[in-house]
Amino acid sequence: MVALLGFFLLLLQFGPSSCSNVYIVYMGERSPKLHPALVRDAHHGMLAAVLGSEPAAKDAILYSYRHGFSGFAAVLTDRQAARLADWPGVVRVVRNRVLDLHTTRSWDFMRVKPAPSVGILSESRFGEDSIIGVLDTGIWPESASFRDDGIGEVPRRWKGRCIAGDRFNASNCNRKIIGAKWYIKGYEAEYGKMNTTDIYEFMSARDAVGHGTHTASTAAGALVANANFRGLASGVARGGAPRARLAVYKVCWATGDCTSADILAAFDDAIHDGVDVLSVSLGQAPPLPAYVDDVLSIGSFHAVAKGIVVVCSAGNSGPYSETVINSAPWIVTVAAGTLDRTFLTKITLGNNSTYVGQTLYSGKHPAKSIRVVYAEDIASNNADDTDARSCTAGSLNSTLVKGNVVLCFQTRAQRSASVAVETVKKARGVGVIFAQFLTKDITSSFDIPCVQVDYQIGITILAYTTSMRNPTVQFDSAKTIFGELIGPEVAYFSSRGPSSLSPSVLKPDIAAPGVNILAAWTPAAAISSAIGSVNFKIDSGTSMSCPHISGVVALLKSLHPSWSPAAVKSALVTTANVHDNYGFEIVSEAAPYNQANPFDYGGGHVDPSKAAHPGLVYDMGTSEYVRFLCSMGYNGSAISSMTQQHATCQHTPKTQLNLNLPSITIPELRGKLTVSRTVTNVGSAMSKYRAHVQPPPGVDVAVSPSLLVFNSTATKLTFKVTFQAKLKVQGRYNFGSLTWEDGAHTVRIPLAVRTMISKFYVNA
């Protein structure tokens, strides 16, 4: 029997029936009539009935989820899990999974400036009283980014707590950090007791690795003057909502692992505690579990049903298509874009020729020139030329590398400058020049300089090394350059759509800065033997773009507290920019560069000020998401258990296409197709919007009606969009847009259509 969060299906391939594993027993929405304590007792009773005794149940259970939804996590054999899967009221039993993390100028770049009287910051009171929950590696509470100067008392509605632990107690919380919890039961059930002797970690909400501190300060950090990373990116660091509150849920540990049992416990607590936004910079790389097996989808569904906006990273598996993750339609999925800032150094060869490369190395450079050698010429005996050329691990002769700068070239098999740095450093080299396709994502290198150049400069330097008996090179100190580069661009690493689970749901939704982002860091762990610890660090990833959107959402929730999560997402998507700071269409970093499309950035690059006043929103609630789940093939009884609403599923192919998203994606257009959307007026009561269509190539698009007239009683209007394939083109997506304009607002949604061969064609 197939069930939605369907959940009777148990995957039994995880080992013999006598082997114990962690399972999540998901029971759907908690009945509001039951007190959480009674729900917990019921969970213990179920488990005791299966295991044979109360003590056995107490030993086996890890978490009782009883606030935002009902369920529990426990150590079970496969047979025990199978028995529970058939228990009345159980929606699904799923195996515990391990998920991964996705690892100043940016807010000015997005024109979110702390002006005294204008803009979204002042309108929203800097996000004051919005509460951002961050699921990550914890927080370093002593960071200047988390001061509570000028922030009022903790909102009375807040129910969360600060849980004490290793080097963390209630005094580490303040009016900025108002909650801090940590979750390790699922992790230790998978890997055994955390050994803090071998792994530098705190058994508390304190951050040992920096990732959580970075994301939290990006979303809601206070203003910190003279912030920099060893002299680079110097300026005033701040989060998007500098007066928003932070609730910390530590679910990821120094190993980089985050288990689904722990994550679901954090979702349950966050719903109970009263957060407004959840910022989740983690996920599972493709291939993806079904929505019914994905704890991020399950936890976020219940959060969104309670009015909480859930913002997730899109993943770092780009630039390949169908790699986007966290793709449930109720989630705001964030791609990564670049800034108009980079860090450059001058390269001077022994013949006095000079070139420019990118670097984050901020250490000292030798006063004299150093010999530069080509990696392929110093290969180890057992390495082939291709491995040596790209400085693959173990591919270089240490004797010939020692004391030299090594020129490496990116190859299809080895694309990473960081791998080249480690290879050269282990071979006792003193620097790397890494030639690669052009990208603004700069590899962090702390012990030895790494300068990234494009292939053209790399070939020029190679020619120099082969023409000279003693080729040498010298590097200047890195300099911060901003305001002179085109941006934003879609980052090379940012995962691309379409969604591999539900291709009719456009993903990602939105793009935000995620390349070379400066934010607070934990000084607990040295970032290298040469540098030691830092208070701010530059990092890249959709982990960094996600909290940018979380900060913007906090501003929007302060400004529009009654808006639903769908309305907030719509405001972000329909007002986003598809042009860079010079007015050109945004491009996508790839090999080669190409014009970006909605599968790269969703609606475009976020424009917070426009999102504050979108004019119209594409709104929806739980009932629409239930119809979506029905359309995915899950049965009504499972969905009813999940939502505590009666659901009679009638699967129709067009249900997903008619989901009221701020986009229209048609994976298979055969001839003619009509879909509908409903818009809600959130601007002036008396307004008229006219439709403007940029049709995808090869497709005719008609909108009816093409004029929407709103008044005090007509606040919601529905329109239909008809698509007609003109060409017999198989399997290629083309892109366009539908825009509603009233003179004051431009409300744009992306169109993505793939035509398929059919016998029904006009003029066929």
N, C-alpha and C positions, 0 to 999 in steps of 0.2 A: 504494500500500500504506500503510495507516494504522499508525503505530507509536507506542508510548509514548515516553515520553521517547524516543518513537515515531518516530522521528526521521529518517525517510527523506525526509519532505516538506520541500522547500526553497521558501521564498517568493521568487519571482523578480521581484516587483514593485518591487524597490529600485533600478531603473535599468538601463541597457544593460549588456550582458555585458562590455564593455571597461572599465567603471568599477570601481575597487577599493573595497572596503568591509571593515570588520572583521567576521569571522565567528567563531563559537564552534563548534568541532568536538567534540561531546560523545560520549564512548565508554563511559560507564557506570562501573561499579565497577572499580577497579584490582585485578588479580589479586594476592593476597597473596604469590604465589610470585615476583613480579617486583620487583626493587629499583627504587626511584624513578628512579635514573639510567638504567636500562635502558628504563623507560617513556618518559623524556624522549628518549632516542636513537631509540626507535621513532617518536615523534611527528615528530622531525626527518626521519627516513627517509621517512615517508609524504609529508610536505610536499615534500621534495626530489624524490620521484618524480613528483609532480604539477606542480611548478614547473620541473623540469628540471635543477636543480643544488643542491648543498649551500649555496653562498653565497646563492643566491636564497631558500632556505628560512630561512637564518639571518636575512636581512634582513626577511623577511615575518612571522616568528613573534613574538608579543608575550608570551605566557605558555604554559608547559607545565604543565598540571594533572596532578599525579602522586602526590599524597599521599592525599587523601580520596576521589578518584575519578580517572578518566583522561580526558584531552582536551587541547585546546589552543585558543588564540585567535591568529588570524593575519589579515593584510591580504591579501585575495583578490579576484579578479574573480568575477562570478556563475558563470561557466563552471567555474572552478576549484573553487568551493564545491560546485557540482553534482556534479563528479567525486568529490569527497571524500564526498559524501552517499551515494554508491553503494559506497564502499570497505568491504571486510569489517571488521567490528568497530565501525563507526561507527553510533552510535545515532541521532544527529540532528545536523544543521547548522543553526544559528540565527544570525540577524543580531544584531549588537551593538545593544543598546537603551540609552536614556538614562533613568535613574530620578531621582526627586526626593526631597529631604529633606521630612520632615513636622514642619515646624515649628509647706521647713523645717518649714513647718506640715504638710505632707502626711503625713509619717511619724507624727507625733503624732496626726493625724486618723485614721489607720489603726490607731492603738493599738499601734504598734511603737515602744516607748519603751526607752531604755537603762537599765532598772532593773537593779540589781546581781544579782538572783538569780531573777527570774521572767520568763516570756515567751519568745517565739521568738528574740529577739536573744541572750539569755544561753544558751538551750538550744543554739543553733547556734554559739556562740562568736563572735557578730557576723559570721558568714559566713567566718571565717578559713579560708584555704586553698582556698576556692572561687575559681575563675578565671572572670571575666566578660570575654568578648571583645566589643568595641564596634566595629561597622562604622559609621563616621561621618566627620566632617571633621577628625579628629585630636584632640589634647589640648594644653592649656597646662600643662606639667608643674610649673611653679613655683607653681601655685595651692596655697593652704593646704589645699584639699580632698584633695590627693594626697600629703600627708605620710605617712611610713611609721612614725611613732612607735608603739611597742608591738607592731608586727607582726613575726612570726617570719621565719625564712629562707624564701627562695623554695622552693616544693615541688620535690622532686627529680624528679618526673615531668614537669616543665615542659621543653619543647624549643624554646620560642620565643626570639627575639632582639630586641634594640633596634637598628634600622637607622639609621645616621647620615645626616644630610642638612643642609639649610639651618637653622642655629641649633638643631640637635638632634643630640646624640651620646649615647653610652652612659651618661654621667654624669647625663643627664636621667631615666634609669630608676632605680628603687629597689625596695624590697620591696613597694611598692604598685603602681607601674607596672612590670610585669615583662616587657612586650613592646611594641614599637612598630614598625609597618611602614607603608609607603605605596605606593600603586598608581596610576600615572598613564598607563601605556602605552595603555590603551584610550581614555582621554580624549583624549590627544594624537593618536592615530590618527584620531579623529573630528573634532577641532577645530583641530589643529595645535599647535605648540609653545606651552606655557604662557608667556605674557608677563607676568612678575612686575613689569614697569614699569607696565603699564596695569592689572593686576589685583593687588591686595594679597594675596599668597599666599606660603607657604613651601613649597619643594620638599623636604618632609620630613613627619614625623608631627606637626609642630607645627601647632596649630589657629589659623587666621587669622580665622575668622568666629564662633567661640563655640559653635556647635551641638553639636559633639562633646564639648567640655569640659562643657557643661551636662548632656548625657545621661550621661556617665561619672560625674560627681559625684553625680547623682541616684541612680544605681544603687549606687555604692560609695564615695562621698566620705567622708573623715574628718570628725570633729566640728570645726566652726569656730565659735567664739563671736563674737557681735556681727556676724554676717553680715546684710547688708541691701542693698537697691537704693536708694541715695540717701535713706536714712532709712525707707523702706517695708519691711514684712515683716521687721522686725528680730528677731533671735533666733539660736539655734544651728542652723546648717545642717549636714546630714549626709546621707549616702546610706543606702539601705536595708540594705546589708551593709557596714558601715564598715571591716571588716577583710578583706573580699574583695580579691583581686588583680585588676588590670586589664591586659588585653592590647588594645592599640589598633591598629586596622586602618583607615587613612585611605583611603577609597574615594571620598569626595565632596570637591569643591573649591569655591573661593570663589564660583564662578558658580552654585552650587546643583546642579550636575550630577554624576551618578554613573553610570558606564557598566557594563554587565553583564559585560564582559570583566574589568574590574578587580574587581568584586564577587565573581565566581566565583573569581578568584585568591585573594582574601581568605578565602573559605570554605575553599578547599583548604589554605591555610596554617594556618588556625585549627584545622582537624581534626588536622593533623599536630602542631601546637604543644601541644595538650592542654587546650583550654578546656573548661569545664563548661557554660557558658551563652553564647549569642550574642545580643546585643542589637542589633536592626536597625531603626532609626527612619527607614526610607525605603521607597520603593515606586513603583509605576507607577499613575497615576490611570486610572479606567475610560475606555474599554473595556479589559478585561484580556486579556493573552495566555493561551493554554491553559497548563495546568501543564507541558506538555511543552516549551514555549517560554520559560518563565519561569525566569530564573537563580536567583531567590530560592527558588522551589519545588525546583529541581534541587539547588542547594547545600545547602539545609536538609534535604532528604531524606537526603543522605549524612551530614550532621552528626547527624541524629536516629538514623540507623542505627548510628552510633558512640557513642550514648548522650548526645549533647549536646542540651540543651534550646534551641530556637531561638524567641526572642520577637520579634515584629514589630508595628509600629504598624498600626492598622486603616485609616488614611487620614483626610483632613480634608475630605471631600466631602459631609458631612452637611448637613441632616438627611434627605437623600433616600434612599429605599430602594434596595437593590441596589448601593450604592456601596462596600461594604467590600472591601478588597484584602488581599493576603497571606493567602489563604483556604484554602491546602492544609491537610488535616486533621492533618498532623504538626507544624504551626506553632501556637504560642500567639499568637493575634491579639488585640490590646489596644485597647479603646475608651477614650475620655477622659471623665472625670467631674470635677465641681467639688469644691471644698473648702467649709468653713464660714467662709471668709475672703474679704474684699473690701477695696477701697480707696475711701473716700468723701470727697467734698468738699462744702462748703456753697455754694450759689448764692444770692446776694443781689441782687435786682432793685432798681431805683431807687425803687420804691414800698415798699421794705422787706419785701416778701414774700420768704420763704426756701424753698429746695428743696434736695434732696440728689441728687447724681449720682455716678457712678463715674469714677475717673480714675487713671492711673499717672503723671501729670505731677508732678514733684517739684521743679521750678524755682521761681524767685521770681515772685510775682504783684505787679502794680502796686498801690501803696497806695491809689490812687483808682479810682473806677468807670470803666468803659469803655463806649463806645456799642456796643449790640448791634443787628445788622441781620438781617433775614430773607433767606435766600439767594435766593429767587425774586424778591424786589424789586430785586436788584442783578445780574440776569442780564446776561451779555454779549450783544451784538447778534445773534450767530449761534447762540445756545443756546435750546433750547425750555424751557418752564417746568419740566418734569419733571426734566431734567438739572440745571438750576440748583437746584431744590428739594433735591436730594440732594448738591449740590456735586460733580458729576461733573467730571473734569479739563477745564479750559478753559472751564467754563460761567459763570464769574463775571467781572464788570467790575472790573478791578484798581483803577481810580480810586475806585470806591465801596466796595471792600473795605478798602483801606489804613487801618490803624490801628484797625479794628473787630473785635469778636467776631461771628462769623457763626453763625446758627442754621440747621442743615441737618436734613433729614428723610430717613430711609432709605426707598428705593423698591424696587420689584421688580427694577429693572435695576441699581441701585447700592446695595448693602447694606453697604459697607465704610466704617467711620469713618476708617480710615487713608487712604483715597482722598480723603475730605473734608478731612482735615488737610493733605495735600499740596497740594490745590487752593487752600485758603485761604492756606497759607504762601507759595505761589508768587505769589499775588495780594497779598502783603504784609499779610495780616490778622494779628491778634495772638491769636486764640483761636477755638475751635469748641465749640458745643453741638450734639451729635448725638443726635437723637431717633430711637429704634429700638424694636423688640420687646425684651422684657426678656431679658437674658443676663448671666452673670457673667464672660464673656470680655471683658477690657478691652483696648482698643487701646493700644499703646505710642505715646506722643507725647512727644518730648523737647524740641523747640525752642519750641513754643507749646502752651498747655494745650488738651486735648481732654476735655470732660466729656460722658459718655454718660448720657442720661436716657431714660425710657420715653415713649411717645407722649403719655400724659396730661399729663405735665409739659411736654413739648415744645409741646403745643397751648396750655397755659396761658401759657407764655412768649411764644408767637406772639401770643396775644390781647393781652398787655401791650405788645409792640412796635408793634402796630397802633393802640393807644389812646393812645400817648404821642408827643409831638413829638420828644423826645430820650430814648429808652429807654436805660437803662444796666444794666450787670451787674458784679458783683464776685465773684471766687472766693476761697475760703479754701484754705489748704494741705491737701493730702490726708492722711487718717488711715487707719491700718490697723485694721480691725474684724475680730475673729474670735471664734468660739464663740457668736455670736448669730444666725447664718444657718442655714437648713436646707440640709443637704447629706448625701450627695452627690446631684447631679443629673447626667444625661447631657448633656454639652456639645453645644451646637447644631452645631458644626462636625464632630463625630465621625461618621465614616462608618457607615452602617447596613446591616444585612443585609436580606434573605437573600443568600447568595452567588450571584453571577451565573454562576459556573462549576459549582458543585456544590451546588444548593440543599438537598440532604438533609444537608449538613454545616453545622451551626449555626455562624454567624460573626456578630459577633466572639465570642471565647470568654469574655472577662472585661473588666471596666472597672477603671481606676485613676485617681488624680488626674492631670489634664492641663491644668488651667486656672490661670493666674497662678502658675506654679511658680518659686520662687526657687532658683537653683543657680549654681555657679561659671561664670564667663565668661572669655573671653580679653581681656586689656587691650591686645592688639596693635592693634586697630582701634577708632577712636572710634565710639561709637554715634550721635553727633550732633555738629555743630559747637559747640553750646552746652555740652554735657556733657563731651565727651571720652571717656576710657575708664573702665571699671568692672571690678571683680573679681567681682561677682555681678550677675545680671540676672534679671528676671521674664519668663517666656515661656510660651506656650500652644501646645497641639497634641497629637495622638496621639504625636508624637515625645517628648513629656514623660511621657505615661502609660506608654509602652513600657518605659523603664528602671526605673520603679517596680516593674513585674512582674519585670524582670530581677534586681533587687535581692532581691525576695522569693524568686525561684527559687534564687538563690545561698544564701540562708539554708536553704531546704529541702534543697538538695544537700549542704550541710554536715551537716544533721541526718539525712538519709536518703541517703547516697551511692549506695546500690544501686538506688534508684528509677529507673525508666525515664522518658524524657520524657513518655510518655502518662500514667504514674502521677502525675507532677508536675502536668501539666495537669488531670487529674481532681481532685486535691486542691484546686487553685485554684478550679475551677468549682463543685464540689459543696458547698463551704463558704462560698461568696460570699454577701454580703448583698443582699437585694432590698428592704430598708427603710432609710430615712435615719436620721440621728442623733436624730430625734424619734419614730421608730417608724412613720412613714407610708411607704406604698409609694413607691419612688423614681420621680421624674418625669423626663421628657425635655424638654430645652429645644427648643422648636420654635415655630412660629407657627400655632396657639396651643400652649401647654404641654399635654402629655398624659401619661398614665401610661406609664412605660417598660415595654418588653417585651424578650424575649430577643434580638430583632434589634437592639436598642439597646445592650445590655450583656452578652449571653451568659448566663452563670450569675448575674451580678450584679456588685456592687462588691467587690473583693478584701478578704478578711479574713485577713491573714497568720497570726495566732495560731491560728485554727481550721484553716487549711490545714496546719499542722504536724502535726495529729493528726486526719486525716479519718475514720478508722474503716474505710472501704471505699474502694477505688479501681477505676476502670474502666481496666484496663491493656490494652495491645496492643503488638505489635512490627512488624518489617518485613514479615512475611508478611501481616499484615492490611492494611497499606498497599499491598502488591502486589495483593491482591484488589480493593482499591478502584480501583487504576489499571486493572486489567482491566475493571472495571465501567464505566470511562470510555470504553472502546472501543479502547484501545491493545492491540497484539498481543503475544503471549507472547514472541516472540524478542527484541523490543526490551526488554521488561521483564527478561528473563533477562540481557541484556547490561548493563542498568542495575544489577542487584542481584547478579550472579554467582550467582544461584539459578535453578534450572529453574522456569519458570512456564508452566503450561498454562491459558490464559485460557478460562473458561466464563462468558460474560457472562449474568448474571441480574439483572433489575431490582431485586431485593431486597438485592443485595450491599451497596450503599451504605447502605441502611436498617439493615442488621445490623452495620455497622461499629461496633466497641465504644467509641463516643464517650460522654462524660458528658452526653449530651443525646439527644433523639429529635426529628427533624424530618421530617415527611411532607409533601412538596410537593403530592401528589395522593392524597387518600383517597377511594376509590370503594367505598362499602359497608363491607367488613370487611377488616382487615389485622392480621397478627401479626408482631412483630419480637422479637428476642432481645438480651439483654445479659448479660455475665458480670462479676461483681464479685469482687475479691480482698480478703480480710480483712487489714488492716495494723494492727489494734487488738488487743484482748484475744483470745486464742486461743479461749476459750469465750464465745461471744456469740450473741445472737439479735436479728435485725433484722426489724421488721414494716413492711410497705408502707403508705403513705398517699398517696392520689391526689387531686389537684385537677384534674379533667378540663377540657380546653378546652371552652368553650361549644359545644353542638351535637354533642358526641362522647361516647360511652360508652367508658370505659377500664377494663380488667380486668387484674390482675397475677397470674401463676401461676408458682410458688407465692407467696403473699403473706407467708409467713414463711420467713426464711433462717436456718438453724441452722449455725453454724461451730464446729469443734473443731480439735484439733491436726492432724488428717489432712484434714478438709474445709476447705481454705483458699480454694478458688475454687468459686463456685456460679453457675449460670446460671438466669435467669428469662425468662419471656415476657410481653410486653405486647400485649394485643389492643385495637385501636381499632375502634369501630363508629360510622359516621356516622348521626346521628339525623335530620338535616334536609337538605333539598335546597337547599344553599347553595353557590354557585359562586364560587371564586376568592378567598376571604377567609381569611387566617390567623387562627387563634385559639390562645390560649396557656394552658398549665396547668403542672403539675409532678408529679413522682413523687419521693417522699421515703422513704428507709429510716431508721428510728430504732431505737436499742437502749437509750435512756435516757441514754447518755453522748455519743452522736454523732447528728448530723442530716446525712444525706447526700442532697442534693437535686439533681435534674437537671431542666432545663427541657424542656417539651414544646411543639412548634410544629406545628400541623396545619392544612392547607388542604383543605377538603372540595370535591369536584368532583361535578358532576351525573353520575349513573349510573342505569341501569335497575334496579340491585339495591339496594333499600332495604327496611328493616324497615317494615312497615305502609304500603308504597308503594301 
